[in-house]
Amino acid sequence: MGAYKMDFDRGVFECELVRHHGDTLAAGQWLDHCRWEDAMVPYAVWRGPWSVKRGAYRNQPLGGPHDADARLLLERLAATVPAPPW
């Protein structure tokens, strides 16, 4: 699953699974089998700048509501990819 701020997205997804199915254990087990990819860190590295205080690149807000962050990230990344030569 792709996410932007993975811990938050996973928590929201888990709450929705529990709400829909009514089973906390099953929701947790299902989510444990998912492979999660957090785009926030690679995007922070790509955009910069470095935070001396944190000892890491600064997280970059995308400027939209959280549920739209992943879509905004993909749009921004796609805009930087050159068009194929054909």
HTML snippet that shows the backbone in 3Dmol.js (N, CA, C, O; Angstrom):
<script src="https://3Dmol.org/build/3Dmol-min.js"></script>
<div id="view" style="width:600px;height:400px;position:relative"></div>
<script>
const pdb = `
ATOM      1  N   MET A   1       0.838  -1.167   0.000  1.00  0.00           N
ATOM      2  CA  MET A   1       0.000   0.000   0.000  1.00  0.00           C
ATOM      3  C   MET A   1       0.881   1.227   0.000  1.00  0.00           C
ATOM      4  O   MET A   1       1.839   1.308   0.769  1.00  0.00           O
ATOM      5  N   GLY A   2       0.573   2.163  -0.836  1.00  0.00           N
ATOM      6  CA  GLY A   2       1.291   3.422  -0.843  1.00  0.00           C
ATOM      7  C   GLY A   2       0.644   4.388   0.128  1.00  0.00           C
ATOM      8  O   GLY A   2      -0.581   4.437   0.241  1.00  0.00           O
ATOM      9  N   ALA A   3       1.451   5.145   0.821  1.00  0.00           N
ATOM     10  CA  ALA A   3       0.935   6.083   1.808  1.00  0.00           C
ATOM     11  C   ALA A   3       1.835   7.311   1.841  1.00  0.00           C
ATOM     12  O   ALA A   3       2.974   7.278   1.376  1.00  0.00           O
ATOM     13  N   TYR A   4       1.310   8.379   2.390  1.00  0.00           N
ATOM     14  CA  TYR A   4       2.093   9.565   2.665  1.00  0.00           C
ATOM     15  C   TYR A   4       1.882   9.848   4.135  1.00  0.00           C
ATOM     16  O   TYR A   4       0.813  10.315   4.529  1.00  0.00           O
ATOM     17  N   LYS A   5       2.880   9.575   4.950  1.00  0.00           N
ATOM     18  CA  LYS A   5       2.837   9.531   6.416  1.00  0.00           C
ATOM     19  C   LYS A   5       2.148   8.233   6.821  1.00  0.00           C
ATOM     20  O   LYS A   5       1.015   8.217   7.304  1.00  0.00           O
ATOM     21  N   MET A   6       2.871   7.168   6.606  1.00  0.00           N
ATOM     22  CA  MET A   6       2.366   5.808   6.692  1.00  0.00           C
ATOM     23  C   MET A   6       1.680   5.479   8.016  1.00  0.00           C
ATOM     24  O   MET A   6       0.616   4.860   8.008  1.00  0.00           O
ATOM     25  N   ASP A   7       2.253   5.872   9.148  1.00  0.00           N
ATOM     26  CA  ASP A   7       1.650   5.506  10.424  1.00  0.00           C
ATOM     27  C   ASP A   7       0.246   6.080  10.559  1.00  0.00           C
ATOM     28  O   ASP A   7      -0.644   5.422  11.097  1.00  0.00           O
ATOM     29  N   PHE A   8       0.042   7.298  10.075  1.00  0.00           N
ATOM     30  CA  PHE A   8      -1.284   7.910  10.122  1.00  0.00           C
ATOM     31  C   PHE A   8      -2.250   7.163   9.196  1.00  0.00           C
ATOM     32  O   PHE A   8      -3.352   6.796   9.604  1.00  0.00           O
ATOM     33  N   ASP A   9      -1.831   6.944   7.958  1.00  0.00           N
ATOM     34  CA  ASP A   9      -2.704   6.275   6.983  1.00  0.00           C
ATOM     35  C   ASP A   9      -3.083   4.867   7.433  1.00  0.00           C
ATOM     36  O   ASP A   9      -4.230   4.450   7.272  1.00  0.00           O
ATOM     37  N   ARG A  10      -2.124   4.136   7.994  1.00  0.00           N
ATOM     38  CA  ARG A  10      -2.401   2.777   8.448  1.00  0.00           C
ATOM     39  C   ARG A  10      -3.437   2.808   9.579  1.00  0.00           C
ATOM     40  O   ARG A  10      -4.344   1.977   9.612  1.00  0.00           O
ATOM     41  N   GLY A  11      -3.302   3.754  10.496  1.00  0.00           N
ATOM     42  CA  GLY A  11      -4.250   3.878  11.599  1.00  0.00           C
ATOM     43  C   GLY A  11      -5.656   4.192  11.116  1.00  0.00           C
ATOM     44  O   GLY A  11      -6.628   3.625  11.614  1.00  0.00           O
ATOM     45  N   VAL A  12      -5.768   5.089  10.151  1.00  0.00           N
ATOM     46  CA  VAL A  12      -7.078   5.430   9.599  1.00  0.00           C
ATOM     47  C   VAL A  12      -7.685   4.218   8.896  1.00  0.00           C
ATOM     48  O   VAL A  12      -8.868   3.921   9.063  1.00  0.00           O
ATOM     49  N   PHE A  13      -6.870   3.526   8.115  1.00  0.00           N
ATOM     50  CA  PHE A  13      -7.342   2.352   7.393  1.00  0.00           C
ATOM     51  C   PHE A  13      -7.802   1.265   8.364  1.00  0.00           C
ATOM     52  O   PHE A  13      -8.823   0.615   8.138  1.00  0.00           O
ATOM     53  N   GLU A  14      -7.044   1.072   9.444  1.00  0.00           N
ATOM     54  CA  GLU A  14      -7.420   0.066  10.437  1.00  0.00           C
ATOM     55  C   GLU A  14      -8.755   0.420  11.099  1.00  0.00           C
ATOM     56  O   GLU A  14      -9.604  -0.450  11.294  1.00  0.00           O
ATOM     57  N   CYS A  15      -8.935   1.677  11.439  1.00  0.00           N
ATOM     58  CA  CYS A  15     -10.214   2.111  12.043  1.00  0.00           C
ATOM     59  C   CYS A  15     -11.382   1.844  11.102  1.00  0.00           C
ATOM     60  O   CYS A  15     -12.447   1.407  11.538  1.00  0.00           O
ATOM     61  N   GLU A  16     -11.185   2.104   9.825  1.00  0.00           N
ATOM     62  CA  GLU A  16     -12.257   1.875   8.855  1.00  0.00           C
ATOM     63  C   GLU A  16     -12.553   0.383   8.685  1.00  0.00           C
ATOM     64  O   GLU A  16     -13.715  -0.001   8.550  1.00  0.00           O
ATOM     65  N   LEU A  17     -11.526  -0.455   8.692  1.00  0.00           N
ATOM     66  CA  LEU A  17     -11.748  -1.901   8.602  1.00  0.00           C
ATOM     67  C   LEU A  17     -12.514  -2.406   9.812  1.00  0.00           C
ATOM     68  O   LEU A  17     -13.432  -3.215   9.675  1.00  0.00           O
ATOM     69  N   VAL A  18     -12.146  -1.938  10.986  1.00  0.00           N
ATOM     70  CA  VAL A  18     -12.845  -2.345  12.217  1.00  0.00           C
ATOM     71  C   VAL A  18     -14.284  -1.856  12.177  1.00  0.00           C
ATOM     72  O   VAL A  18     -15.202  -2.595  12.536  1.00  0.00           O
ATOM     73  N   ARG A  19     -14.486  -0.630  11.749  1.00  0.00           N
ATOM     74  CA  ARG A  19     -15.848  -0.077  11.675  1.00  0.00           C
ATOM     75  C   ARG A  19     -16.703  -0.886  10.705  1.00  0.00           C
ATOM     76  O   ARG A  19     -17.868  -1.171  10.982  1.00  0.00           O
ATOM     77  N   HIS A  20     -16.125  -1.248   9.581  1.00  0.00           N
ATOM     78  CA  HIS A  20     -16.882  -1.967   8.556  1.00  0.00           C
ATOM     79  C   HIS A  20     -17.140  -3.431   8.935  1.00  0.00           C
ATOM     80  O   HIS A  20     -18.252  -3.932   8.769  1.00  0.00           O
ATOM     81  N   HIS A  21     -16.097  -4.116   9.450  1.00  0.00           N
ATOM     82  CA  HIS A  21     -16.217  -5.541   9.733  1.00  0.00           C
ATOM     83  C   HIS A  21     -16.491  -5.853  11.198  1.00  0.00           C
ATOM     84  O   HIS A  21     -16.938  -6.953  11.524  1.00  0.00           O
ATOM     85  N   GLY A  22     -16.229  -4.894  12.087  1.00  0.00           N
ATOM     86  CA  GLY A  22     -16.491  -5.103  13.501  1.00  0.00           C
ATOM     87  C   GLY A  22     -15.533  -6.066  14.186  1.00  0.00           C
ATOM     88  O   GLY A  22     -15.872  -6.626  15.228  1.00  0.00           O
ATOM     89  N   ASP A  23     -14.352  -6.271  13.628  1.00  0.00           N
ATOM     90  CA  ASP A  23     -13.413  -7.244  14.189  1.00  0.00           C
ATOM     91  C   ASP A  23     -12.001  -6.651  14.213  1.00  0.00           C
ATOM     92  O   ASP A  23     -11.329  -6.583  13.184  1.00  0.00           O
ATOM     93  N   THR A  24     -11.567  -6.229  15.387  1.00  0.00           N
ATOM     94  CA  THR A  24     -10.257  -5.606  15.536  1.00  0.00           C
ATOM     95  C   THR A  24      -9.123  -6.565  15.214  1.00  0.00           C
ATOM     96  O   THR A  24      -8.168  -6.187  14.536  1.00  0.00           O
ATOM     97  N   LEU A  25      -9.215  -7.795  15.690  1.00  0.00           N
ATOM     98  CA  LEU A  25      -8.152  -8.768  15.472  1.00  0.00           C
ATOM     99  C   LEU A  25      -7.967  -9.063  13.980  1.00  0.00           C
ATOM    100  O   LEU A  25      -6.841  -9.071  13.483  1.00  0.00           O
ATOM    101  N   ALA A  26      -9.062  -9.303  13.276  1.00  0.00           N
ATOM    102  CA  ALA A  26      -8.981  -9.608  11.844  1.00  0.00           C
ATOM    103  C   ALA A  26      -8.419  -8.425  11.062  1.00  0.00           C
ATOM    104  O   ALA A  26      -7.631  -8.616  10.136  1.00  0.00           O
ATOM    105  N   ALA A  27      -8.812  -7.212  11.421  1.00  0.00           N
ATOM    106  CA  ALA A  27      -8.295  -6.019  10.741  1.00  0.00           C
ATOM    107  C   ALA A  27      -6.791  -5.906  10.945  1.00  0.00           C
ATOM    108  O   ALA A  27      -6.059  -5.652   9.988  1.00  0.00           O
ATOM    109  N   GLY A  28      -6.322  -6.089  12.161  1.00  0.00           N
ATOM    110  CA  GLY A  28      -4.896  -6.017  12.448  1.00  0.00           C
ATOM    111  C   GLY A  28      -4.101  -7.093  11.722  1.00  0.00           C
ATOM    112  O   GLY A  28      -3.018  -6.827  11.200  1.00  0.00           O
ATOM    113  N   GLN A  29      -4.639  -8.305  11.689  1.00  0.00           N
ATOM    114  CA  GLN A  29      -3.952  -9.395  10.992  1.00  0.00           C
ATOM    115  C   GLN A  29      -3.877  -9.125   9.492  1.00  0.00           C
ATOM    116  O   GLN A  29      -2.846  -9.375   8.867  1.00  0.00           O
ATOM    117  N   TRP A  30      -4.946  -8.624   8.922  1.00  0.00           N
ATOM    118  CA  TRP A  30      -4.948  -8.333   7.493  1.00  0.00           C
ATOM    119  C   TRP A  30      -3.927  -7.250   7.167  1.00  0.00           C
ATOM    120  O   TRP A  30      -3.174  -7.366   6.200  1.00  0.00           O
ATOM    121  N   LEU A  31      -3.907  -6.195   7.979  1.00  0.00           N
ATOM    122  CA  LEU A  31      -2.968  -5.096   7.741  1.00  0.00           C
ATOM    123  C   LEU A  31      -1.524  -5.532   7.931  1.00  0.00           C
ATOM    124  O   LEU A  31      -0.628  -5.017   7.261  1.00  0.00           O
ATOM    125  N   ASP A  32      -1.287  -6.477   8.838  1.00  0.00           N
ATOM    126  CA  ASP A  32       0.077  -6.975   9.049  1.00  0.00           C
ATOM    127  C   ASP A  32       0.613  -7.708   7.824  1.00  0.00           C
ATOM    128  O   ASP A  32       1.828  -7.818   7.656  1.00  0.00           O
ATOM    129  N   HIS A  33      -0.263  -8.202   6.979  1.00  0.00           N
ATOM    130  CA  HIS A  33       0.161  -8.908   5.766  1.00  0.00           C
ATOM    131  C   HIS A  33       0.358  -7.971   4.569  1.00  0.00           C
ATOM    132  O   HIS A  33       0.823  -8.394   3.510  1.00  0.00           O
ATOM    133  N   CYS A  34       0.003  -6.710   4.748  1.00  0.00           N
ATOM    134  CA  CYS A  34       0.187  -5.729   3.671  1.00  0.00           C
ATOM    135  C   CYS A  34       1.621  -5.231   3.661  1.00  0.00           C
ATOM    136  O   CYS A  34       2.245  -5.096   4.714  1.00  0.00           O
ATOM    137  N   ARG A  35       2.136  -4.962   2.493  1.00  0.00           N
ATOM    138  CA  ARG A  35       3.446  -4.323   2.366  1.00  0.00           C
ATOM    139  C   ARG A  35       3.199  -2.828   2.220  1.00  0.00           C
ATOM    140  O   ARG A  35       2.520  -2.391   1.290  1.00  0.00           O
ATOM    141  N   TRP A  36       3.744  -2.058   3.128  1.00  0.00           N
ATOM    142  CA  TRP A  36       3.519  -0.619   3.151  1.00  0.00           C
ATOM    143  C   TRP A  36       4.734   0.120   2.597  1.00  0.00           C
ATOM    144  O   TRP A  36       5.876  -0.235   2.890  1.00  0.00           O
ATOM    145  N   GLU A  37       4.481   1.123   1.814  1.00  0.00           N
ATOM    146  CA  GLU A  37       5.521   2.004   1.283  1.00  0.00           C
ATOM    147  C   GLU A  37       5.150   3.436   1.662  1.00  0.00           C
ATOM    148  O   GLU A  37       4.082   3.925   1.295  1.00  0.00           O
ATOM    149  N   ASP A  38       6.030   4.097   2.388  1.00  0.00           N
ATOM    150  CA  ASP A  38       5.784   5.473   2.812  1.00  0.00           C
ATOM    151  C   ASP A  38       6.543   6.422   1.890  1.00  0.00           C
ATOM    152  O   ASP A  38       7.772   6.397   1.839  1.00  0.00           O
ATOM    153  N   ALA A  39       5.818   7.245   1.175  1.00  0.00           N
ATOM    154  CA  ALA A  39       6.428   8.166   0.208  1.00  0.00           C
ATOM    155  C   ALA A  39       6.957   9.438   0.857  1.00  0.00           C
ATOM    156  O   ALA A  39       7.650  10.214   0.199  1.00  0.00           O
ATOM    157  N   MET A  40       6.648   9.672   2.133  1.00  0.00           N
ATOM    158  CA  MET A  40       7.039  10.930   2.758  1.00  0.00           C
ATOM    159  C   MET A  40       8.561  11.086   2.837  1.00  0.00           C
ATOM    160  O   MET A  40       9.082  12.160   2.537  1.00  0.00           O
ATOM    161  N   VAL A  41       9.267  10.049   3.230  1.00  0.00           N
ATOM    162  CA  VAL A  41      10.720  10.159   3.387  1.00  0.00           C
ATOM    163  C   VAL A  41      11.429  10.341   2.043  1.00  0.00           C
ATOM    164  O   VAL A  41      12.238  11.260   1.914  1.00  0.00           O
ATOM    165  N   PRO A  42      11.156   9.496   1.030  1.00  0.00           N
ATOM    166  CA  PRO A  42      11.832   9.732  -0.254  1.00  0.00           C
ATOM    167  C   PRO A  42      11.499  11.101  -0.864  1.00  0.00           C
ATOM    168  O   PRO A  42      12.346  11.723  -1.504  1.00  0.00           O
ATOM    169  N   TYR A  43      10.272  11.558  -0.661  1.00  0.00           N
ATOM    170  CA  TYR A  43       9.901  12.875  -1.192  1.00  0.00           C
ATOM    171  C   TYR A  43      10.665  13.977  -0.457  1.00  0.00           C
ATOM    172  O   TYR A  43      11.084  14.956  -1.075  1.00  0.00           O
ATOM    173  N   ALA A  44      10.850  13.824   0.863  1.00  0.00           N
ATOM    174  CA  ALA A  44      11.609  14.813   1.630  1.00  0.00           C
ATOM    175  C   ALA A  44      13.053  14.864   1.152  1.00  0.00           C
ATOM    176  O   ALA A  44      13.632  15.944   1.040  1.00  0.00           O
ATOM    177  N   VAL A  45      13.638  13.703   0.870  1.00  0.00           N
ATOM    178  CA  VAL A  45      15.019  13.650   0.368  1.00  0.00           C
ATOM    179  C   VAL A  45      15.094  14.308  -1.003  1.00  0.00           C
ATOM    180  O   VAL A  45      16.025  15.061  -1.287  1.00  0.00           O
ATOM    181  N   TRP A  46      14.111  14.021  -1.853  1.00  0.00           N
ATOM    182  CA  TRP A  46      14.103  14.565  -3.206  1.00  0.00           C
ATOM    183  C   TRP A  46      13.973  16.089  -3.198  1.00  0.00           C
ATOM    184  O   TRP A  46      14.626  16.782  -3.978  1.00  0.00           O
ATOM    185  N   ARG A  47      13.112  16.605  -2.296  1.00  0.00           N
ATOM    186  CA  ARG A  47      12.852  18.040  -2.262  1.00  0.00           C
ATOM    187  C   ARG A  47      13.838  18.821  -1.409  1.00  0.00           C
ATOM    188  O   ARG A  47      14.101  19.990  -1.687  1.00  0.00           O
ATOM    189  N   GLY A  48      14.398  18.182  -0.357  1.00  0.00           N
ATOM    190  CA  GLY A  48      15.250  18.903   0.578  1.00  0.00           C
ATOM    191  C   GLY A  48      14.402  19.861   1.377  1.00  0.00           C
ATOM    192  O   GLY A  48      13.188  19.833   1.172  1.00  0.00           O
ATOM    193  N   PRO A  49      14.861  20.654   2.209  1.00  0.00           N
ATOM    194  CA  PRO A  49      16.204  20.836   2.723  1.00  0.00           C
ATOM    195  C   PRO A  49      16.484  19.960   3.954  1.00  0.00           C
ATOM    196  O   PRO A  49      15.578  19.365   4.538  1.00  0.00           O
ATOM    197  N   TRP A  50      17.752  19.904   4.318  1.00  0.00           N
ATOM    198  CA  TRP A  50      18.218  19.130   5.450  1.00  0.00           C
ATOM    199  C   TRP A  50      17.926  19.891   6.745  1.00  0.00           C
ATOM    200  O   TRP A  50      18.108  21.108   6.800  1.00  0.00           O
ATOM    201  N   SER A  51      17.478  19.194   7.775  1.00  0.00           N
ATOM    202  CA  SER A  51      17.240  19.789   9.085  1.00  0.00           C
ATOM    203  C   SER A  51      18.352  19.345  10.030  1.00  0.00           C
ATOM    204  O   SER A  51      18.445  18.166  10.373  1.00  0.00           O
ATOM    205  N   VAL A  52      19.181  20.275  10.445  1.00  0.00           N
ATOM    206  CA  VAL A  52      20.268  19.960  11.373  1.00  0.00           C
ATOM    207  C   VAL A  52      19.675  19.508  12.707  1.00  0.00           C
ATOM    208  O   VAL A  52      20.188  18.582  13.336  1.00  0.00           O
ATOM    209  N   LYS A  53      18.606  20.155  13.131  1.00  0.00           N
ATOM    210  CA  LYS A  53      17.973  19.827  14.417  1.00  0.00           C
ATOM    211  C   LYS A  53      17.474  18.386  14.446  1.00  0.00           C
ATOM    212  O   LYS A  53      17.683  17.679  15.431  1.00  0.00           O
ATOM    213  N   ARG A  54      16.817  17.946  13.374  1.00  0.00           N
ATOM    214  CA  ARG A  54      16.271  16.587  13.307  1.00  0.00           C
ATOM    215  C   ARG A  54      17.299  15.566  12.827  1.00  0.00           C
ATOM    216  O   ARG A  54      17.148  14.371  13.080  1.00  0.00           O
ATOM    217  N   GLY A  55      18.332  16.022  12.145  1.00  0.00           N
ATOM    218  CA  GLY A  55      19.312  15.114  11.571  1.00  0.00           C
ATOM    219  C   GLY A  55      18.739  14.324  10.407  1.00  0.00           C
ATOM    220  O   GLY A  55      19.132  13.184  10.160  1.00  0.00           O
ATOM    221  N   ALA A  56      17.810  14.939   9.700  1.00  0.00           N
ATOM    222  CA  ALA A  56      17.151  14.293   8.560  1.00  0.00           C
ATOM    223  C   ALA A  56      16.580  15.379   7.664  1.00  0.00           C
ATOM    224  O   ALA A  56      16.540  16.552   8.034  1.00  0.00           O
ATOM    225  N   TYR A  57      16.141  14.973   6.488  1.00  0.00           N
ATOM    226  CA  TYR A  57      15.474  15.922   5.607  1.00  0.00           C
ATOM    227  C   TYR A  57      14.119  16.296   6.186  1.00  0.00           C
ATOM    228  O   TYR A  57      13.461  15.481   6.833  1.00  0.00           O
ATOM    229  N   ARG A  58      13.714  17.525   5.951  1.00  0.00           N
ATOM    230  CA  ARG A  58      12.423  17.993   6.467  1.00  0.00           C
ATOM    231  C   ARG A  58      11.283  17.401   5.656  1.00  0.00           C
ATOM    232  O   ARG A  58      11.335  17.349   4.427  1.00  0.00           O
ATOM    233  N   ASN A  59      10.247  16.954   6.366  1.00  0.00           N
ATOM    234  CA  ASN A  59       9.044  16.478   5.683  1.00  0.00           C
ATOM    235  C   ASN A  59       8.426  17.639   4.924  1.00  0.00           C
ATOM    236  O   ASN A  59       8.441  18.780   5.386  1.00  0.00           O
ATOM    237  N   GLN A  60       7.891  17.336   3.770  1.00  0.00           N
ATOM    238  CA  GLN A  60       7.359  18.359   2.887  1.00  0.00           C
ATOM    239  C   GLN A  60       5.838  18.270   2.826  1.00  0.00           C
ATOM    240  O   GLN A  60       5.297  17.259   2.379  1.00  0.00           O
ATOM    241  N   PRO A  61       5.142  19.318   3.270  1.00  0.00           N
ATOM    242  CA  PRO A  61       3.689  19.319   3.103  1.00  0.00           C
ATOM    243  C   PRO A  61       3.357  19.448   1.620  1.00  0.00           C
ATOM    244  O   PRO A  61       4.072  20.104   0.864  1.00  0.00           O
ATOM    245  N   LEU A  62       2.274  18.819   1.225  1.00  0.00           N
ATOM    246  CA  LEU A  62       1.893  18.863  -0.181  1.00  0.00           C
ATOM    247  C   LEU A  62       0.837  19.915  -0.471  1.00  0.00           C
ATOM    248  O   LEU A  62       0.557  20.209  -1.633  1.00  0.00           O
ATOM    249  N   GLY A  63       0.253  20.480   0.566  1.00  0.00           N
ATOM    250  CA  GLY A  63      -0.676  21.584   0.368  1.00  0.00           C
ATOM    251  C   GLY A  63      -2.118  21.194   0.195  1.00  0.00           C
ATOM    252  O   GLY A  63      -2.942  22.043  -0.145  1.00  0.00           O
ATOM    253  N   GLY A  64      -2.455  19.946   0.414  1.00  0.00           N
ATOM    254  CA  GLY A  64      -3.839  19.514   0.296  1.00  0.00           C
ATOM    255  C   GLY A  64      -4.281  18.814   1.563  1.00  0.00           C
ATOM    256  O   GLY A  64      -3.486  18.618   2.481  1.00  0.00           O
ATOM    257  N   PRO A  65      -5.555  18.434   1.616  1.00  0.00           N
ATOM    258  CA  PRO A  65      -6.005  17.644   2.763  1.00  0.00           C
ATOM    259  C   PRO A  65      -5.249  16.320   2.774  1.00  0.00           C
ATOM    260  O   PRO A  65      -4.811  15.841   1.729  1.00  0.00           O
ATOM    261  N   HIS A  66      -5.097  15.729   3.963  1.00  0.00           N
ATOM    262  CA  HIS A  66      -4.259  14.537   4.069  1.00  0.00           C
ATOM    263  C   HIS A  66      -4.700  13.422   3.130  1.00  0.00           C
ATOM    264  O   HIS A  66      -3.855  12.716   2.579  1.00  0.00           O
ATOM    265  N   ASP A  67      -5.991  13.250   2.936  1.00  0.00           N
ATOM    266  CA  ASP A  67      -6.451  12.146   2.084  1.00  0.00           C
ATOM    267  C   ASP A  67      -6.068  12.354   0.619  1.00  0.00           C
ATOM    268  O   ASP A  67      -6.140  11.418  -0.178  1.00  0.00           O
ATOM    269  N   ALA A  68      -5.666  13.565   0.264  1.00  0.00           N
ATOM    270  CA  ALA A  68      -5.253  13.828  -1.114  1.00  0.00           C
ATOM    271  C   ALA A  68      -3.737  13.866  -1.266  1.00  0.00           C
ATOM    272  O   ALA A  68      -3.237  14.039  -2.377  1.00  0.00           O
ATOM    273  N   ASP A  69      -2.998  13.707  -0.172  1.00  0.00           N
ATOM    274  CA  ASP A  69      -1.539  13.838  -0.232  1.00  0.00           C
ATOM    275  C   ASP A  69      -0.892  12.874  -1.217  1.00  0.00           C
ATOM    276  O   ASP A  69      -0.034  13.285  -1.998  1.00  0.00           O
ATOM    277  N   ALA A  70      -1.280  11.610  -1.199  1.00  0.00           N
ATOM    278  CA  ALA A  70      -0.655  10.635  -2.100  1.00  0.00           C
ATOM    279  C   ALA A  70      -0.916  11.003  -3.559  1.00  0.00           C
ATOM    280  O   ALA A  70      -0.019  10.888  -4.394  1.00  0.00           O
ATOM    281  N   ARG A  71      -2.128  11.442  -3.873  1.00  0.00           N
ATOM    282  CA  ARG A  71      -2.453  11.832  -5.241  1.00  0.00           C
ATOM    283  C   ARG A  71      -1.636  13.054  -5.661  1.00  0.00           C
ATOM    284  O   ARG A  71      -1.111  13.098  -6.773  1.00  0.00           O
ATOM    285  N   LEU A  72      -1.529  14.040  -4.775  1.00  0.00           N
ATOM    286  CA  LEU A  72      -0.730  15.229  -5.079  1.00  0.00           C
ATOM    287  C   LEU A  72       0.735  14.865  -5.296  1.00  0.00           C
ATOM    288  O   LEU A  72       1.390  15.411  -6.184  1.00  0.00           O
ATOM    289  N   LEU A  73       1.246  13.946  -4.484  1.00  0.00           N
ATOM    290  CA  LEU A  73       2.634  13.526  -4.634  1.00  0.00           C
ATOM    291  C   LEU A  73       2.853  12.898  -6.004  1.00  0.00           C
ATOM    292  O   LEU A  73       3.824  13.223  -6.688  1.00  0.00           O
ATOM    293  N   LEU A  74       1.961  12.004  -6.407  1.00  0.00           N
ATOM    294  CA  LEU A  74       2.104  11.364  -7.716  1.00  0.00           C
ATOM    295  C   LEU A  74       2.043  12.376  -8.844  1.00  0.00           C
ATOM    296  O   LEU A  74       2.793  12.268  -9.814  1.00  0.00           O
ATOM    297  N   GLU A  75       1.163  13.355  -8.731  1.00  0.00           N
ATOM    298  CA  GLU A  75       1.063  14.384  -9.767  1.00  0.00           C
ATOM    299  C   GLU A  75       2.349  15.199  -9.855  1.00  0.00           C
ATOM    300  O   GLU A  75       2.813  15.516 -10.951  1.00  0.00           O
ATOM    301  N   ARG A  76       2.922  15.538  -8.707  1.00  0.00           N
ATOM    302  CA  ARG A  76       4.156  16.327  -8.710  1.00  0.00           C
ATOM    303  C   ARG A  76       5.326  15.528  -9.261  1.00  0.00           C
ATOM    304  O   ARG A  76       6.142  16.055 -10.018  1.00  0.00           O
ATOM    305  N   LEU A  77       5.409  14.262  -8.883  1.00  0.00           N
ATOM    306  CA  LEU A  77       6.485  13.430  -9.399  1.00  0.00           C
ATOM    307  C   LEU A  77       6.330  13.215 -10.902  1.00  0.00           C
ATOM    308  O   LEU A  77       7.311  13.263 -11.644  1.00  0.00           O
ATOM    309  N   ALA A  78       5.101  12.979 -11.351  1.00  0.00           N
ATOM    310  CA  ALA A  78       4.853  12.755 -12.777  1.00  0.00           C
ATOM    311  C   ALA A  78       5.210  13.989 -13.593  1.00  0.00           C
ATOM    312  O   ALA A  78       5.654  13.869 -14.734  1.00  0.00           O
ATOM    313  N   ALA A  79       5.023  15.160 -13.025  1.00  0.00           N
ATOM    314  CA  ALA A  79       5.326  16.399 -13.753  1.00  0.00           C
ATOM    315  C   ALA A  79       6.826  16.574 -13.979  1.00  0.00           C
ATOM    316  O   ALA A  79       7.235  17.346 -14.846  1.00  0.00           O
ATOM    317  N   THR A  80       7.645  15.866 -13.208  1.00  0.00           N
ATOM    318  CA  THR A  80       9.094  16.016 -13.351  1.00  0.00           C
ATOM    319  C   THR A  80       9.712  14.952 -14.244  1.00  0.00           C
ATOM    320  O   THR A  80      10.889  15.041 -14.592  1.00  0.00           O
ATOM    321  N   VAL A  81       8.942  13.962 -14.610  1.00  0.00           N
ATOM    322  CA  VAL A  81       9.457  12.876 -15.452  1.00  0.00           C
ATOM    323  C   VAL A  81       9.378  13.317 -16.905  1.00  0.00           C
ATOM    324  O   VAL A  81       8.310  13.718 -17.367  1.00  0.00           O
ATOM    325  N   PRO A  82      10.484  13.251 -17.635  1.00  0.00           N
ATOM    326  CA  PRO A  82      10.432  13.672 -19.039  1.00  0.00           C
ATOM    327  C   PRO A  82       9.555  12.749 -19.869  1.00  0.00           C
ATOM    328  O   PRO A  82       9.447  11.557 -19.579  1.00  0.00           O
ATOM    329  N   ALA A  83       8.937  13.291 -20.888  1.00  0.00           N
ATOM    330  CA  ALA A  83       8.092  12.497 -21.775  1.00  0.00           C
ATOM    331  C   ALA A  83       8.945  11.516 -22.556  1.00  0.00           C
ATOM    332  O   ALA A  83      10.081  11.832 -22.908  1.00  0.00           O
ATOM    333  N   PRO A  84       8.421  10.336 -22.832  1.00  0.00           N
ATOM    334  CA  PRO A  84       9.204   9.374 -23.626  1.00  0.00           C
ATOM    335  C   PRO A  84       9.475   9.927 -25.023  1.00  0.00           C
ATOM    336  O   PRO A  84       8.683  10.718 -25.535  1.00  0.00           O
ATOM    337  N   PRO A  85      10.573   9.528 -25.639  1.00  0.00           N
ATOM    338  CA  PRO A  85      10.956  10.094 -26.934  1.00  0.00           C
ATOM    339  C   PRO A  85      10.076   9.635 -28.095  1.00  0.00           C
ATOM    340  O   PRO A  85      10.201  10.185 -29.189  1.00  0.00           O
ATOM    341  N   TRP A  86       9.215   8.678 -27.913  1.00  0.00           N
ATOM    342  CA  TRP A  86       8.401   8.211 -29.036  1.00  0.00           C
ATOM    343  C   TRP A  86       7.089   8.898 -29.137  1.00  0.00           C
ATOM    344  O   TRP A  86       6.305   8.601 -30.038  1.00  0.00           O
TER     345      TRP A  86
END
`;
const viewer = $3Dmol.createViewer("view");
viewer.addModel(pdb, "pdb");
viewer.setStyle({}, {cartoon: {color: "spectrum"}});
viewer.zoomTo();
viewer.render();
</script>
